[in-house]
Amino acid sequence: MPVFKAPFNGYSVKFSPFYESRLAVATAQNFGILGNGRIHVLELAPGAPGVTESVAYDTADAVYDVCWSESHDSVLVAAIGDGSVKIYDTALPAPSNPVRSFQEHAREVHSVDYNPTRRDSFLTASWDDTVKLWAFDRPASIRTFKEHAYCVYQAVWNPKHGDVFASASGDCTLRIWDVREPGSTMIIPAHDFEILSCDWNKYDDCILATSSVDKTIKVWDVRSYRVPLAVLNGHGYAVRKVKFSPHRRSLIASCSYDMTVCLWDYMVEDALVGRYDHHTEFAVGIDMSVLVEGLMASTGWDELVYVWQQGMDPRAS
């Protein structure tokens, strides 16, 4: 299976929504604590296990997350440790990039998510306790969402409703927002410890998953959120990222500080259906391809990016 060795520690990996062989990786020097960052755009070799770098962009600070535009096949957005948000166009020569840089967040930007239905806007979540809404063609953010009492680690759009998103915070709450409303529309005290990640089910727009420092993943239905639909136990340390499958309704991927990537089916009793232990440091980035069913990617602090087919060994050549 394809493996890419980066010079810095991996933080995030995202498949292109346009090209099945393309993915972007966010990396940070010195585990993201101090130093530079780099964004890698990788291409999977057709019919071969290789992976090549098509372009890389250096940044003066850590890159914590990256996402592809849903409207321009060559454009990606990066969340930077200096509080900036940068837009890159891989169709342009390297000296022309970044094509835009926004400096509004007061602290590290930890996540970025492009709107999959409207395709004209994106969200950033920051350690300054806020979420910001941006449009690709606007010179400044459209709105700032301030309710969380601590770092916001992730904000993700609902896959069907272009005005609705969820945010996961270190204040132990999951909040649901509608950009047409003045404040959050729902507050779920989802965990007793920091919530590091959240994601929406791609087939039921009322269901979300959260992951936490408490080592668990919880699945929620916003129509009755007093009790979670499922609590998934199996990771040995904090669960850094959680992601619903774009192809199977009840399948969830997760990665953890226990260095593993896990697959779960939250609708069956023995929910843990796959465990991969290919990383040798914290596993912090996970994605599942929209275009190729079962194709997965992960990255971690071991400076490695793995791409593999579900059920296969990521380390197999």
C-alpha positions in Angstrom: 0.0 0.0 0.0 1.3 3.5 -0.7 3.3 5.2 2.0 4.7 8.8 2.0 7.4 10.0 4.3 7.1 13.7 5.2 9.9 15.7 6.7 7.5 17.0 9.5 4.9 15.4 11.7 1.6 14.7 10.1 -1.6 16.4 11.3 -4.3 16.0 8.7 -5.0 14.1 5.5 -7.8 14.8 3.0 -8.8 13.0 -0.3 -9.7 15.3 -3.2 -13.5 15.3 -3.9 -12.6 15.6 -7.7 -9.6 13.2 -8.3 -9.6 9.7 -6.8 -5.7 9.6 -6.8 -5.1 13.0 -5.2 -4.8 13.9 -1.5 -3.5 16.8 0.6 -1.5 16.5 3.9 -1.0 19.1 6.6 2.2 18.8 8.6 4.1 20.6 11.4 7.6 20.7 12.5 8.5 19.6 16.1 5.1 18.1 16.7 3.4 21.4 16.0 4.8 23.0 19.1 7.3 25.3 17.5 8.6 25.7 13.9 7.5 25.6 10.3 4.7 23.8 8.5 4.3 22.2 5.1 1.3 21.2 2.9 1.9 18.3 0.6 -0.2 17.5 -2.4 0.2 13.8 -3.3 -0.7 11.6 -6.3 -1.3 7.9 -6.1 0.3 6.0 -9.0 -2.3 4.3 -11.1 -2.2 0.5 -10.8 0.9 0.6 -8.5 1.5 1.0 -4.8 3.5 4.2 -5.2 2.7 7.8 -4.1 4.4 10.9 -5.4 4.4 14.5 -4.3 3.1 16.8 -7.0 3.7 20.1 -5.1 4.5 21.3 -1.6 3.9 24.6 0.1 6.0 25.8 3.1 4.5 27.9 5.9 6.2 29.9 8.7 4.0 28.1 11.3 2.5 24.7 11.8 -0.3 23.5 9.5 -3.0 21.7 11.6 -5.6 21.0 9.0 -6.3 21.3 5.3 -9.5 20.8 3.1 -10.2 20.8 -0.6 -12.6 23.3 -2.2 -15.9 21.7 -3.2 -16.2 24.1 -6.2 -12.6 24.5 -7.6 -10.7 21.2 -8.2 -7.3 22.8 -7.7 -8.0 24.9 -4.6 -7.3 24.0 -1.0 -7.6 25.8 2.4 -5.2 25.5 5.2 -5.5 26.1 9.0 -2.3 27.6 10.3 -0.8 27.7 13.8 -0.2 31.5 13.7 -4.0 32.1 13.5 -4.0 32.6 9.7 -6.1 30.8 7.1 -4.5 30.4 3.7 -5.9 29.5 0.3 -3.7 27.7 -2.3 -4.3 27.0 -6.0 -2.3 24.0 -7.2 -3.0 25.1 -10.8 -0.9 28.2 -10.3 2.9 28.3 -10.1 4.3 27.9 -6.5 5.4 31.6 -6.3 1.8 32.7 -6.8 0.7 30.8 -3.6 -0.9 31.3 -1.3 -3.4 33.2 -3.4 -5.1 34.5 -0.2 -4.3 34.8 3.5 -6.7 35.8 6.2 -5.4 36.8 9.6 -8.3 37.1 12.1 -8.1 34.3 14.6 -6.3 35.3 17.8 -4.8 31.8 18.3 -4.0 28.6 16.4 -6.6 27.6 13.7 -7.2 23.9 14.3 -9.7 22.8 11.7 -11.1 23.9 8.3 -14.2 22.5 6.5 -15.6 23.4 3.1 -19.4 23.6 2.7 -20.3 20.5 0.7 -23.8 21.7 -0.4 -23.4 25.4 -1.0 -19.8 25.0 -2.1 -19.0 28.7 -1.7 -18.0 28.9 2.0 -15.9 27.3 4.7 -15.6 27.1 8.4 -12.5 27.5 10.7 -12.3 26.4 14.3 -9.7 27.9 16.6 -8.1 27.7 20.0 -9.4 31.3 20.5 -12.7 29.6 21.4 -14.4 30.7 18.2 -15.7 29.4 14.8 -15.5 31.7 11.8 -17.5 31.5 8.6 -15.8 32.6 5.3 -16.6 32.9 1.7 -14.1 32.2 -1.0 -14.4 35.6 -2.6 -14.8 37.8 0.5 -11.8 39.8 1.9 -12.8 39.0 5.5 -14.9 36.5 7.5 -18.7 36.8 7.2 -19.4 35.9 10.9 -17.8 34.8 14.1 -19.5 32.3 16.4 -18.6 32.9 20.0 -20.1 30.7 22.7 -17.6 28.0 23.5 -15.7 28.5 26.7 -12.5 26.8 25.5 -10.6 25.8 22.4 -12.8 24.7 19.4 -11.1 21.7 17.9 -13.4 21.1 15.0 -16.3 22.5 13.1 -18.1 20.5 10.4 -20.9 21.3 8.0 -24.0 19.1 7.9 -23.9 17.1 4.7 -27.4 18.0 3.6 -28.3 21.4 5.2 -26.0 24.1 3.9 -26.7 26.4 6.8 -26.2 24.0 9.7 -22.9 22.9 11.3 -21.6 21.3 14.5 -18.6 22.3 16.7 -16.6 20.2 19.1 -14.8 22.0 22.0 -12.5 21.5 24.9 -15.4 22.9 27.1 -16.9 19.4 26.8 -19.8 20.5 24.7 -21.0 19.7 21.2 -22.9 22.6 19.7 -25.2 22.7 16.7 -25.5 26.0 14.8 -27.6 27.4 12.0 -25.9 30.4 10.4 -29.4 32.1 10.0 -29.8 32.1 13.8 -28.2 34.5 16.3 -26.8 31.7 18.6 -26.3 27.9 18.7 -29.6 26.0 18.4 -28.5 23.0 20.5 -25.9 22.4 23.2 -25.1 18.7 24.0 -22.8 18.1 27.0 -21.4 15.1 25.1 -18.4 14.1 27.3 -17.0 14.8 30.7 -13.6 15.6 29.1 -12.4 17.6 26.1 -14.1 16.8 22.8 -11.5 16.7 20.1 -13.5 15.9 17.0 -17.0 15.5 15.6 -18.6 14.4 12.3 -22.0 14.0 10.7 -23.5 10.8 9.4 -23.6 11.1 5.6 -26.9 9.2 5.3 -28.8 10.5 8.3 -28.4 14.3 8.8 -29.6 14.1 12.4 -26.8 11.7 13.6 -23.3 12.8 14.7 -20.3 11.2 16.3 -18.0 12.8 18.8 -14.6 11.7 20.1 -12.9 12.7 23.3 -9.9 12.7 25.6 -12.0 10.1 27.6 -11.0 7.5 25.0 -14.6 7.0 23.7 -16.6 7.8 20.6 -20.2 8.6 21.1 -23.0 8.6 18.5 -25.8 11.1 18.9 -29.2 11.7 17.4 -30.1 15.4 17.6 -33.8 14.5 17.8 -33.3 12.9 21.2 -29.9 13.7 22.6 -30.3 13.0 26.3 -28.6 9.6 25.9 -26.2 8.7 23.1 -27.2 6.1 20.5 -23.9 4.3 21.1 -20.7 4.5 23.1 -17.7 3.0 21.4 -14.9 1.8 23.7 -11.7 0.3 22.5 -9.1 3.0 22.1 -6.5 3.2 24.9 -5.9 7.0 24.8 -7.6 10.1 23.6 -9.5 9.7 20.3 -8.1 12.5 18.1 -10.3 12.3 15.0 -13.6 10.6 14.1 -15.0 10.3 10.6 -18.2 8.8 9.2 -17.9 6.7 6.0 -19.2 8.3 2.8 -20.3 4.9 1.6 -21.7 2.9 4.5 -24.3 4.3 6.8 -23.1 2.9 10.1 -19.3 2.8 9.5 -17.0 5.1 11.5 -13.2 5.5 11.3 -11.2 6.9 14.2 -7.6 7.5 15.1 -6.0 8.0 18.5 -3.0 8.8 20.6 -2.8 5.1 21.2 -1.3 5.1 17.7 -4.1 3.0 16.1 -6.8 3.6 13.5 -10.1 1.8 14.2 -13.2 1.0 12.2 -16.5 0.8 14.0 -20.1 -0.3 13.0 -22.1 1.5 15.7 -25.3 -0.4 14.9 -24.0 -3.8 15.9 -23.1 -5.2 19.3 -19.5 -5.9 18.7 -18.9 -2.4 17.2 -15.1 -2.6 16.7 -14.8 -4.2 13.2 -11.2 -3.3 12.4 -8.0 -2.1 14.1 -4.8 -1.0 12.3 -1.6 -0.4 14.3 0.7 0.8 11.4 1.6 4.1 13.1 4.5 4.3 15.6 3.5 7.7 17.1 0.2 9.5 17.8 -2.3 8.9 14.9 -4.0 12.2 14.4 -5.3 12.4 10.8 -7.8 10.1 9.1 -9.9 10.3 5.9 -12.1 8.0 3.8 -12.3 8.6 0.0 -15.6 9.8 -1.4 -14.7 8.6 -4.9 -13.3 5.1 -4.1 -15.2 3.0 -1.7 -13.1 1.5 1.1 -10.0 3.6 0.3 -8.6 5.1 3.5 -5.7 7.4 4.5 -4.1 8.3 7.8 -1.2 10.3 9.1 0.5 10.8 12.4 3.5 12.2 14.4 5.7 9.4 12.9 5.9 11.6 9.7 4.2 9.0 7.6 1.1 9.0 5.4 -0.5 5.7 4.7 -3.1 5.0 2.0 -4.8 1.6 1.9 -7.9 -0.3 1.1 -10.1 -1.2 4.0 -9.4 -4.8 5.1 -5.8 -4.7 3.8 -2.6 -4.2 5.8 -1.5 -0.5 5.4 2.1 -1.6 5.6 1.8 -4.3 2.9 3.8 -3.5 -0.3 
